[in-house]
Amino acid sequence: MTSLKAYQNDDGGFGNAIEPDLRAPNSQPLYMEFALRVLYDCNIKDEELSQKACDYIAKHAVLKNGIPTIFSSSANYPRAEHWNNPLSAEPSFSRLTGLVGLLKWQGIKHLWLDKATEICLSIRKFTSIRVYQRTYYRQFLSLGRRFPKLRTFSSRIFTIIDFLL
């Protein structure tokens, strides 16, 4: 945890090149996902870190559109060629859904997170799932085991996702 927290900036986000393909020191949604994924993969829950992360995401996400993978300011720093794609700086509902799922897994209480969860449950958002987005939706929908409201919904969507692939 000490190593991971070293990458967390004062704004609650993560930076300082926690993901090696982008060397920006400022917080990026990509870095946030990377940090939350490390916690998930290691089965570590940290309320303080997650509350700060949620505050950061709430400040930068637009619930109707999502959150970019990286901010355009990252262009000022060394980065791998694949991050030069202009779509990386466009809001992504898929990215937001994955972040919401990882934050919900942390078990934190946050008003914005409750609202974001409800929006992520909107069935119309799942009508155009691309193959690479499957991971984000599975992160979010895997919460169905712990949250009864998601249980029926997630089983229907898993069927749709698997059919689309």
N, C-alpha and C positions, 0 to 999 in steps of 0.2 A: 504494500500500500504506500509506503514511503516513496518508492520509485515512481509510482503512478501519480501521486499527488504533486510531485515535483514538476509535472507537466501542466498542472492546472493553474490557469491564470487568475488574477484578481477578479475578473469579470465572471468567473464560474465556469468558463469554457476551458478547452484544452488547446495548447499550442506547442511551440518550441520543437517542432518537427517530430512529434510523437509517431507520426506515420512518415517513414523515410522518403517517400516520393515527393514530399512537399516540405520545404525547409522554412516555412513562415513561422515567426515567433508568436504572432497574434492568434487568437482563438479561431477555429474553423469547425463547422459542423462535421466534416470528415473526421477530425481529431476527436470530437465528442463521441462519435459512434465507435471509433477505435477504442477509446478508454472504457466506455460502457460495455463494449463487447468483451474486453479483457476481464472485467468484473464478472460478467455473466459466465464466461468460459471457465473461470476459476471458482465459480459459485461463491462469490464474495458480495455481500451487501454492505453498503456504507451510506448511511442516511445523510450525513453532512455533505459528502462529496456529491451525492445524487440530488439533494435539494439545490445546491449551487448550480449543478448542471441543468436542472429543470428551469431555474430562474434564467439562465443564459439562453436556453432554447426558446422559452416563452418570449424573451425580448427580441429574438431574431426570426422567429417563424411567423408566417402568415397562414392561419389555419385553413383558409380556402385554397391556398396554392402550395404550401409546403415550406421547405427550407432548402437553400442551395447546398450543394456538396461542399463547395469552397466559395469564399467571397472573392470578388474581383481584385481586392487589395493583395491577394496572394500572388498576383502576377509580378509583384515587386521583389519576389524572392526566388531562388533557384527551385526548380521543380521538374519532375519527369514530363516528357513530351505529352503523355496522354492527359495531363491536366491543362493543356493549352486549348482544349475543346471548349468553346464558348458556352455550351450547354451545362458545363460543370458549375457555372455561376448562376444558372437559372433555378428558380424554386422547384423543388421536387417533393410531391406528396408522398412518394415511395420512401424517400429518405426520412421524412418526418414520421411516417408510420413506424419505421424501424426504430427510430429514437424513442417514440412514445412507448413501444413495446418493451424496450430495454429499461426505460424508467419505471414502467409499471411493474416489471419484474423486481425491481429494487424495493417495491412495497412502500414507497413514500406517499405522503398525503400532500397534495398541491392542487389548488383550485384550477389552475391552468391545465394541469395534466388531466383532470376529470373532463374538462371541456374538450380537450384535444382527443381524448379517448372516444368520446361520443361522436366527434366528427370523423375519426378514423373508422368508426363502425358503419358509416354511411355506405350502403351497398353500391350506390352509383360510382363511388370512388374505385371500386374493384372491377369495373367493367372493361378496363383496358390494361390488364396486367401483362407486362412483357416478361420474358424469361428471366432476365437479370434482376427483376424486381421481386421474384419469388421469395428470396431470403428475407426481405424487409417485411412482407406480409406474413410470412411464417413466424417471424419474431413476434409480431404483434398478436397474431391469432393463436399462438401457442399458449397464451394466457388463459384461453378458454377453460383449461383444467382448473384454474384457481378462481375464476370469476364467472359465476353462473350465467350472467347476461351474455357472455361471449360464447358459452358452450355450444349452443345450437347454431349460432351464427358461424362460428369458426369451422364446424364440421361441414357446413354447406360450402363455405369458401374454399377449404382445402380440396374438396371435390372439384370445384371449378378450376382452381389453380392446377391441379394434377391433370385435368382434362385438357387445359390449354397447352400444357407441355407435351 
